Each structure stands twice: as C-alpha cells, then as structure tokens.
Amino acid sequence: MRRAFLSVAAACLFAAAPALAALSPGAVAPDFAAKGARAGKPISVHLQDALKKGPVVLYFFPAAFTGGCNAEAHAFAEAVPSFTKAGATVIGMTAGNVDQLEAFSSQMCAGKFAVAAASPAVVGSYDVQLKKPDGSASGMTRRTSYVIGRNGRVAFVHDDLNPAEHVRLTLEAVQKLRR
C-alpha cells in the first residue's frame, strides 16, 4: 500500500513539474494553419495572418472542458480587451478533445478568441506534448503560453501546468513589446 502511494505521489510530482519548452525567446515561431472555432463557429486559424495584425499570444492547453483549462480560457476571455489594447491577438490550441472546440469557444472562451486543433506537427514543432508519468505521450498538449512578436519570433514563454499566471505574464510580455 505504501509503495503504491509513493508511486502515485512521485507520478503527481513528475506531472506537475514544469517542463522546458523547446522554443526559447528569439526563436522563429513555426507557422501553422489549423481548423478551429470562434464563438461556436468553425474557422481556419493561420499564424502568419494573425501576425499581420500584431503580436500573437499562442497558448496551448491540455483539453477543453477541464477545470484548469476552463479557468484559463475564462481568464483569457476576460483579458481580451487588454490584449486588444496592446495590439495582440489571442489564440488557444489543444490536441485534446478537439471535437469539443466549437462548444468550448462559445462557452468557456465567451466567443472572444479563436481556439484551434493542434496537429501532431504543431505539437512537435512547439514541443508541447504532455507526457504521462511513465514518459509516454498522453495525446494532449502541455499548458504552455508563447508571445510571438510581429516579426515571427518568440518574445516570451511560460510553461506551467498551473493556469494561474499565464494571462498576467503574457499580457505583461505583450505590453513590453510596445515599449
């Protein structure tokens, strides 16, 4: 019994530890086009198109309609006016339960920003694969937020399963780009 408890505790610690994202500030953000949704309606999302308008906050989340992802989407939706004022576009992406993105975009994102399906190529190029405690792929994305400057380069990365600081830190990073 004690051994099982220790294994579970170790697995939780491993899964909760932040991992380092492959893309660091200064790296060129890989371009992508993906199917997604906004306000419950299907759309296409293309990074290069979004960058023409200004910086992009590209945040990856594990799966729609889960506690942390709901809270993070709601927080981003509430902050969209601040991101817009700073000239930035917010895009959420996930590899988990992408069949629910239309409902998630209207319910949790309040229709204020696009969410899109992260293909295996996007997951790999942004190094956001969420691993199981045994190291195998989970089929979901890590909670990683990138701020990508208009020049297509990564300006900021925050990689933490806890959703609490993603909105505040990415907004601060976007605001610094304007200075």
C-alpha positions as CSV (number, residue, x, y, z in Angstrom):
1,M,0.0,0.0,0.0
2,R,2.8,2.4,1.0
3,R,4.7,1.6,-2.2
4,A,1.6,2.3,-4.3
5,F,1.1,5.7,-2.5
6,L,4.8,6.6,-3.1
7,S,4.5,5.7,-6.8
8,V,1.3,7.9,-7.2
9,A,3.0,10.7,-5.3
10,A,6.1,10.6,-7.4
11,A,3.9,10.5,-10.6
12,C,2.0,13.5,-9.5
13,L,5.2,15.4,-8.8
14,F,6.6,14.5,-12.2
15,A,3.4,15.5,-14.0
16,A,3.2,18.8,-12.0
17,A,6.8,19.9,-12.6
18,P,7.1,22.5,-15.4
19,A,9.0,21.3,-18.4
20,L,11.2,23.5,-20.5
21,A,9.7,24.4,-23.9
22,A,11.8,23.8,-26.9
23,L,11.3,27.3,-28.3
24,S,13.1,30.0,-26.4
25,P,12.9,33.7,-26.8
26,G,14.4,34.7,-30.1
27,A,13.5,31.5,-31.9
28,V,11.4,31.7,-35.0
29,A,7.8,30.5,-34.2
30,P,6.8,27.8,-36.6
31,D,4.0,28.8,-38.9
32,F,0.8,26.7,-39.0
33,A,-2.7,26.7,-40.3
34,A,-5.3,24.8,-38.3
35,K,-9.0,24.2,-38.1
36,G,-10.6,25.8,-35.1
37,A,-13.6,27.7,-33.8
38,R,-14.6,31.1,-32.5
39,A,-18.0,31.9,-30.9
40,G,-19.1,28.3,-31.8
41,K,-18.5,28.7,-35.5
42,P,-15.8,26.8,-37.4
43,I,-12.9,28.9,-38.7
44,S,-9.4,28.5,-40.0
45,V,-6.5,29.8,-37.9
46,H,-3.2,30.8,-39.6
47,L,-0.4,32.2,-37.6
48,Q,1.0,34.4,-40.4
49,D,-2.4,36.0,-40.9
50,A,-2.7,36.8,-37.2
51,L,0.9,38.2,-37.0
52,K,-0.1,40.8,-39.7
53,K,-2.3,42.4,-37.1
54,G,0.4,42.4,-34.4
55,P,1.8,40.1,-31.7
56,V,0.1,36.8,-31.0
57,V,-0.4,35.1,-27.7
58,L,-0.4,31.4,-28.6
59,Y,-1.4,29.4,-25.6
60,F,-1.6,25.6,-25.6
61,F,-3.9,23.9,-23.1
62,P,-4.4,20.2,-22.3
63,A,-8.1,19.7,-23.1
64,A,-11.4,21.6,-23.4
65,F,-13.9,21.4,-20.6
66,T,-11.5,20.5,-17.8
67,G,-11.1,22.5,-14.6
68,G,-7.8,24.3,-15.3
69,C,-8.5,24.8,-19.0
70,N,-11.9,26.3,-18.3
71,A,-10.4,28.7,-15.8
72,E,-7.6,29.7,-18.1
73,A,-10.0,30.2,-21.1
74,H,-12.3,32.3,-19.0
75,A,-9.3,34.4,-17.7
76,F,-8.1,35.0,-21.3
77,A,-11.6,35.9,-22.4
78,E,-11.9,38.5,-19.6
79,A,-8.5,39.9,-20.6
80,V,-9.1,40.1,-24.4
81,P,-9.8,43.9,-24.2
82,S,-6.4,44.4,-22.6
83,F,-4.7,42.2,-25.2
84,T,-6.5,44.1,-27.9
85,K,-5.5,47.4,-26.5
86,A,-1.9,46.2,-26.5
87,G,-2.3,45.2,-30.2
88,A,-2.2,41.4,-29.6
89,T,-4.4,38.5,-30.8
90,V,-5.0,35.5,-28.5
91,I,-5.2,32.0,-30.0
92,G,-5.7,28.9,-27.9
93,M,-4.7,25.4,-29.1
94,T,-5.1,21.9,-27.9
95,A,-4.5,18.4,-29.2
96,G,-7.0,17.0,-26.6
97,N,-10.8,16.5,-27.4
98,V,-10.7,18.8,-30.4
99,D,-14.3,17.6,-31.3
100,Q,-15.5,19.9,-28.5
101,L,-13.8,23.1,-29.7
102,E,-16.9,24.7,-31.1
103,A,-18.8,24.5,-27.8
104,F,-15.7,25.4,-25.8
105,S,-15.1,28.5,-27.9
106,S,-18.6,29.9,-27.2
107,Q,-19.0,28.7,-23.6
108,M,-15.6,29.0,-22.0
109,C,-13.9,31.5,-24.3
110,A,-17.1,33.6,-24.5
111,G,-16.6,33.9,-28.2
112,K,-13.8,36.4,-27.7
113,F,-10.9,34.5,-29.3
114,A,-10.1,31.5,-31.5
115,V,-9.3,28.1,-30.3
116,A,-7.8,25.5,-32.7
117,A,-6.8,21.9,-33.1
118,A,-3.1,21.4,-32.7
119,S,-1.9,18.7,-35.2
120,P,0.9,16.4,-34.3
121,A,3.2,18.6,-36.4
122,V,2.3,21.7,-34.5
123,V,2.6,19.9,-31.1
124,G,6.1,18.7,-32.2
125,S,7.3,22.0,-33.6
126,Y,6.3,23.9,-30.4
127,D,7.4,21.0,-28.1
128,V,4.1,21.0,-26.1
129,Q,3.4,17.2,-25.9
130,L,2.0,16.5,-22.4
131,K,3.7,13.3,-21.2
132,K,2.2,10.7,-18.9
133,P,4.2,9.9,-15.7
134,D,5.8,7.0,-17.5
135,G,7.1,9.3,-20.2
136,S,4.7,8.2,-22.9
137,A,2.6,10.6,-24.9
138,S,-0.8,11.5,-23.4
139,G,-2.4,12.8,-26.6
140,M,-2.8,16.2,-25.0
141,T,-0.8,19.4,-25.0
142,R,1.1,20.9,-22.1
143,R,-0.1,24.3,-20.7
144,T,2.5,26.5,-22.5
145,S,2.0,30.1,-23.5
146,Y,4.1,31.8,-26.2
147,V,4.1,35.5,-27.0
148,I,5.1,35.8,-30.6
149,G,6.2,39.2,-31.9
150,R,5.0,40.7,-35.2
151,N,8.4,39.7,-36.6
152,G,7.5,36.0,-36.0
153,R,10.0,35.5,-33.2
154,V,9.2,34.1,-29.8
155,A,9.4,37.0,-27.3
156,F,8.2,35.2,-24.2
157,V,7.5,31.6,-23.0
158,H,5.6,30.4,-19.9
159,D,5.4,26.7,-19.4
160,D,3.5,25.7,-16.3
161,L,0.5,23.3,-15.8
162,N,-0.9,25.7,-13.3
163,P,-3.1,28.1,-15.3
164,A,-2.9,30.9,-12.7
165,E,-0.1,33.1,-14.2
166,H,-0.4,32.6,-17.9
167,V,-2.7,35.5,-18.6
168,R,-0.9,38.0,-16.4
169,L,2.5,37.1,-17.6
170,T,1.7,37.0,-21.3
171,L,-0.1,40.4,-21.1
172,E,2.9,41.9,-19.4
173,A,5.1,40.4,-22.2
174,V,2.9,41.9,-24.9
175,Q,2.9,45.3,-23.2
176,K,6.7,45.2,-23.1
177,L,6.8,44.7,-26.8
178,R,5.1,48.0,-27.3
179,R,7.7,50.0,-25.3
